[in-house]
C-alpha cells in the first residue's frame, strides 16, 4: 500500500482538458488513488464536461440521447476539483500553470501536468471560410449551430470525404437538406480505401441521393452581399450552389500551450511523447489527440484511452503512489469497421498495400454492390491487410488472419469468395444436422466415436447446436443412437444432479408428495442444480400441483420466460402474447391490443397460431402492459411456458360453405380447458371444420377434424425442426368423448414423457405405439383412466391467470425492475425503424462511429 | 439512489447496490454501478458479481440466467443461448477464451457492496 502523505503534502495532478480521454484519465487515477492520497484538478474551458463525441451525430436523432460522460456533482463526489478556465501558460521551472476563467486569473501549482487538450478541426485556408453559414463538425455547440442554420437552408455541402465528413453528410441528410460531399482526393475515404473501394462507396452513397464530388479542390466559398454562403467555387472552374458549408477536412493537434511552454512538438504539430506518455519534460504528460507518438497523431478514441491507461500508471508510479510499472503505449491498430450512412465499410492492417512488393487479390461485385480486397505478403502466404465495402460479414475472420499472421492453408481468393454452395450428397446418410454451423451427420458420428459422450461435448467439438439451437434435440437423438450402436450404456439421467429420467423423477415426486425444489434436490439430487434439471423439476411440480410458478420457493427454478411470464428476445426484451382462444377476437379486443402496443412502442405481428405477438417490451414495462391487457379482458397466453399454446381454428360450419361442425366453438372450449397446462414440451392444437384442414390440425400435438358424424382425433404431430403429421387415434367421436380422450392423452403424455420430448417423439418411443396408447386411454388396459381424468379435472379447477396473480403480488413485482438500485433502462436496447415499426438494432448498427480519421 | 463511497487509499470504489434480502437465494439481480451493468448473484450462501452483458449475444441478460453448478464450478447460464459462465472467474465454460468481467463484492450488515475500479 502506498505511503499516506500528510494532507498538506498530497501530490497534485493538473489535467488540462476534459474530453473523452481526459475524463478517462480522471477515472483511472481516482480508481487507484483516493482524494487523501492525490489531489486532482481538471481544467475545462468548455462550459460542459466530457461527453461522448463518438456518438455526436446521435444529437440529431428524434430521441436525443444524453451524451454526458461526466458531471460536476460526480467529480465533486470523487473529490476532483474543476477549474472552469482556459490554461494560458505553463512555467515548467516553477511547476505552475496559469489559467483564466470564471474566477479570474489564477496560478495552479502541480506535481504532474497532463495535457489532454485534444485537437481542433482543420479548416483549409480558402477565401470565404469564415462566412455566415460555414461550420465545423466537432462539438455539441457546432451541431446546435448547424441545426439552427439548417432551418432556413435547402442545400448543404460537406468539405471532406473521410469518416467524419461522411458522418456529417448523414447528419445534414437527417436535417432534411439536399446534401453534397466534396473531396479533394480522387476517391472517398482516402485514408482507408483504395480507388476501387472508394468508387463503389461513391456509387452507393450517390444512390442514396447524396451528391459526391471527388478530385475537387475548393478555391473559394462564395458569398452574397450580406456575407452569407451561396456556393463553392472549385479550382477546375466548376461551382456548387449551397446555403451551408461544413468543413471536415481532418484535425490538428492543439499543442499551443506545449509550444509556448517550450516542450518538443512535431514538425506537423503534436506534443511529442515517449512510450510512457511523458513529454520532453518528465513532469509533463500528454494523452489523446494532442499527442504525437512514433511520428503519428491518433484521431480515434481507442488509442487515446490506451494512452490514458499508460499515463495513469506511470504518473502514479512517478509520484510514488504505486510501485514501478512497465505500462507502455506502443502504437495502436487502426483497423475500423463501421456503418456509414448505412453502408458497411471495413479496413484493416495494410489495407492500401504499402508493404513493398505486397500482392493483392480483390473481388468487385457490381450486382451485390460489394468490393473486397486482401493485401498479401510478397510470397502470398500471409494476409497483411484488407478492405471490405458493402458487406463486412467476414471482417472478424480476416482481421484475425492479418493480426495473427497465420500462414494460409487455402488459396487466398477463397477467403473472398465463399466456396460454392455444398449441396447435400445424393444419399441422406450424411444429412445436414445443424444448418447454422453447417455440420453434417458424418462429422457428428466421427466426434462421437472419437470420444464425445454428451451434447455439450458435441457442441464444443463440432460447433453444431451453437447457433440457433434448433437442432439440439436431434443431436441428443443422434448421440443416443450412436452410443447404442457402439454398445455403450445410454444414460437416461436428467443431468449430473439427478440420476433419474424425467419420468422417474415425476413418479418419485408424485408418490412421495414433494412440493418444493429443496425437498426434491435434498431427497434425490446432488449439488445446486442447473439449467436442465431446474426447469424440469419446476415443470413437474407445476403439472402435479398447479401452484403459482413465481411463488418464492419456485421462482429460482424458472428459466427466464417463466420467470418473467413473457418470451425473451435476442436483445433481452420480451414479447407479450395475450390469449386469443381459438383465434376469435372482438373488434374491441383488437383495438385494446393495438392501443397497448402503441402506448408501449411494441412491434406487432400475427403469429402462426392465430394470436398477436407484441414484441420489444422492456422488462420493467411488463406489469403495466399486463395491467392494461387484463383491464381489457385479456389473460396470459402462456406463449412463454412449456405448456398449451394455442388451439388454432378455421371458421367452420358457422361461416364456411364446406364446414360440417362448429370448429371455432370447439377450439375455444379446448383452449380454455387446457390453458396453463404445464407439460414436457410446448403443446399446440388445431380444430378444422372439414377435411380441407384449414387449421392444419394434423401438424399439431393434438388435432381435431370435423366429420359428418362427429370429430376425428389425431395425435403426435408437430411443426418445428422435424415436422410430423399427427396420426389418427379415434374417429367420429362426440364432443364429450373427444374431450375425455384428449384429457387422458395429455395427462398420460405429461406423466410419462422425457424432458423436452415432443408428443411425436414420445409416441414413437412408446412400445406398442398408437395401438398401445389406444388401449391405455380408450380401453383402460392399465386401469389408469380414473387417475388421468382426476388429474385433468384438478388442473381445470385450479386454473388461474398467472399475470393477474403476479400483479396482485407487490413483492414479486420488484423482480421486473431492470436494476435493483436504479430506475434507469437498459441502454444496450436500441431500436431501428423498419417498415413502420421498431426492430432490434443489429450488432453492426450498434457499432459507434470512430472519430475523425487522424492527421491524414 | 446509489451511494458511492470512496474509502481512503483503497484501490476500489465501493457502491452499495441493495440489501442481501433483495436477492432471492439462487437468483440474480442487475445493479447499475458507476454506469456499468453488474449482475449480482446470491448462490450457495455467497454473493458474486459479473458483467451483465452476455458476450455471445451482446444482450444485457446474464443476471436473468439460471444458476447452478457443473462439478465443483458454480455457474450461471445465459437465458439467451444457454452459454454458461463460472461465477467466480467469469470465464465461459464453453470456451475459455471468452469471459465476462468480475467485480469484488462485500456483504456488510446485510448490505451488498460492489467494488469497481472506474
Interface residues (C-beta under 8 A of the other chain):
Chain A: X1 X2 X4 X27 X28 X30 X31 X32 X33 X34 X35 X36 X37 X77 X78 X79 X456 X459 X460 X466 X469 X496 X497 X527 X528 X529 X530 X531 X533 X534 X535 X552 X555 X556 X557 X559 X560 X561 X563 X564 X568 X570 X571 X572 X814 X815 X818 X819 X820 X821 X822 X824 X826 X828 X829 X843 X846
Chain B: X1 X2 X4 X6 X7 X8 X9 X10 X11 X12 X13 X16 X17 X18 X22 X23 X24 X25 X26 X27 X29 X30 X31 X32 X37 X40 X43 X44 X53 X57 X58 X59 X60 X61 X64 X65 X66 X67 X68 X69 X70 X71 X74 X75 X77 X79 X80 X81 X82 X84 X94 X95 X116 X117 X118
